[in-house]
Amino acid sequence: MQSRSRLLAQGFILLSAAAFLSVSVVAFANPQSVMDLVQVRLPNNDAYSSIRGAYGGVGLTICGSLVYLMTRNRQTSLAFICLLWGFYALSRILTIFIEGPLDAFGRQWVLIESIGFLIALSLLWADRRVVLTDTRIPSEGRR
């Protein structure tokens, strides 16, 4: 149970890191292709630079942070990815309430991000239970 929980958590963290890495690589190579997903035209070099930074640089930072945290403290990494997916979903939900309904792209991603949040939260909860079980002091009779 403990190793399965650990492997599931690490797998989900790595999957999430890979998702951010893939967007980052695309943003570095061709920022316009990232913005084409939401039908936004980049008008100048400053716009290209901003997308490279926000989606490329920040995405790489998130990816690296997830992998680093996973190797140091799996629970911290799970908490971080839980917040990340959760706030992405919250941002889209706020948009629905403030600006109105999302198109197909936004609907797809609010679903993906919400599921990512729920998976991360579930894994964090399960991992916390494993850690608590691992740290209990055995009773006298169970040695």
QUIWOVEN-V132255 format. One record per residue. N is the residue number from 1. RES is the residue in one letter. D_FIRST is the distance of its C-alpha to the first C-alpha in Angstrom with 2 decimals. Layout:
n:N res:RES d_first:D_FIRST
n:N res:RES d_first:D_FIRST
This chain:
n:1 res:M d_first:0.00
n:2 res:Q d_first:3.79
n:3 res:S d_first:5.64
n:4 res:R d_first:5.18
n:5 res:S d_first:6.10
n:6 res:R d_first:8.58
n:7 res:L d_first:9.92
n:8 res:L d_first:10.51
n:9 res:A d_first:12.20
n:10 res:Q d_first:14.21
n:11 res:G d_first:15.18
n:12 res:F d_first:16.48
n:13 res:I d_first:18.27
n:14 res:L d_first:19.86
n:15 res:L d_first:20.85
n:16 res:S d_first:22.47
n:17 res:A d_first:24.17
n:18 res:A d_first:25.47
n:19 res:A d_first:26.93
n:20 res:F d_first:28.81
n:21 res:L d_first:29.87
n:22 res:S d_first:31.35
n:23 res:V d_first:33.42
n:24 res:S d_first:34.51
n:25 res:V d_first:35.76
n:26 res:V d_first:37.69
n:27 res:A d_first:39.11
n:28 res:F d_first:40.36
n:29 res:A d_first:41.90
n:30 res:N d_first:43.39
n:31 res:P d_first:43.07
n:32 res:Q d_first:45.15
n:33 res:S d_first:42.63
n:34 res:V d_first:40.04
n:35 res:M d_first:42.66
n:36 res:D d_first:43.78
n:37 res:L d_first:40.58
n:38 res:V d_first:42.13
n:39 res:Q d_first:45.73
n:40 res:V d_first:46.80
n:41 res:R d_first:49.41
n:42 res:L d_first:49.37
n:43 res:P d_first:53.02
n:44 res:N d_first:53.33
n:45 res:N d_first:51.88
n:46 res:D d_first:50.65
n:47 res:A d_first:48.52
n:48 res:Y d_first:47.11
n:49 res:S d_first:46.43
n:50 res:S d_first:44.68
n:51 res:I d_first:42.33
n:52 res:R d_first:41.59
n:53 res:G d_first:40.79
n:54 res:A d_first:38.86
n:55 res:Y d_first:36.83
n:56 res:G d_first:37.07
n:57 res:G d_first:37.02
n:58 res:V d_first:34.85
n:59 res:G d_first:32.38
n:60 res:L d_first:32.17
n:61 res:T d_first:31.76
n:62 res:I d_first:28.83
n:63 res:C d_first:27.24
n:64 res:G d_first:27.84
n:65 res:S d_first:26.65
n:66 res:L d_first:23.29
n:67 res:V d_first:22.73
n:68 res:Y d_first:24.13
n:69 res:L d_first:22.09
n:70 res:M d_first:18.84
n:71 res:T d_first:19.78
n:72 res:R d_first:20.84
n:73 res:N d_first:18.66
n:74 res:R d_first:15.92
n:75 res:Q d_first:16.38
n:76 res:T d_first:20.10
n:77 res:S d_first:19.77
n:78 res:L d_first:17.75
n:79 res:A d_first:20.40
n:80 res:F d_first:23.13
n:81 res:I d_first:22.10
n:82 res:C d_first:21.67
n:83 res:L d_first:25.23
n:84 res:L d_first:26.55
n:85 res:W d_first:25.56
n:86 res:G d_first:26.49
n:87 res:F d_first:29.88
n:88 res:Y d_first:30.63
n:89 res:A d_first:30.15
n:90 res:L d_first:32.14
n:91 res:S d_first:34.92
n:92 res:R d_first:35.31
n:93 res:I d_first:35.22
n:94 res:L d_first:37.91
n:95 res:T d_first:39.93
n:96 res:I d_first:39.87
n:97 res:F d_first:41.24
n:98 res:I d_first:43.73
n:99 res:E d_first:44.96
n:100 res:G d_first:44.00
n:101 res:P d_first:41.90
n:102 res:L d_first:40.13
n:103 res:D d_first:41.01
n:104 res:A d_first:38.64
n:105 res:F d_first:37.22
n:106 res:G d_first:36.41
n:107 res:R d_first:35.01
n:108 res:Q d_first:32.68
n:109 res:W d_first:31.46
n:110 res:V d_first:31.09
n:111 res:L d_first:28.75
n:112 res:I d_first:26.74
n:113 res:E d_first:26.66
n:114 res:S d_first:25.75
n:115 res:I d_first:22.80
n:116 res:G d_first:21.80
n:117 res:F d_first:22.12
n:118 res:L d_first:20.04
n:119 res:I d_first:17.18
n:120 res:A d_first:17.42
n:121 res:L d_first:17.71
n:122 res:S d_first:14.66
n:123 res:L d_first:12.54
n:124 res:L d_first:14.43
n:125 res:W d_first:13.76
n:126 res:A d_first:9.96
n:127 res:D d_first:10.18
n:128 res:R d_first:12.74
n:129 res:R d_first:10.78
n:130 res:V d_first:8.26
n:131 res:V d_first:11.61
n:132 res:L d_first:13.32
n:133 res:T d_first:11.04
n:134 res:D d_first:11.47
n:135 res:T d_first:15.16
n:136 res:R d_first:16.07
n:137 res:I d_first:18.71
n:138 res:P d_first:18.18
n:139 res:S d_first:20.90
n:140 res:E d_first:23.80
n:141 res:G d_first:23.01
n:142 res:R d_first:19.50
n:143 res:R d_first:20.59
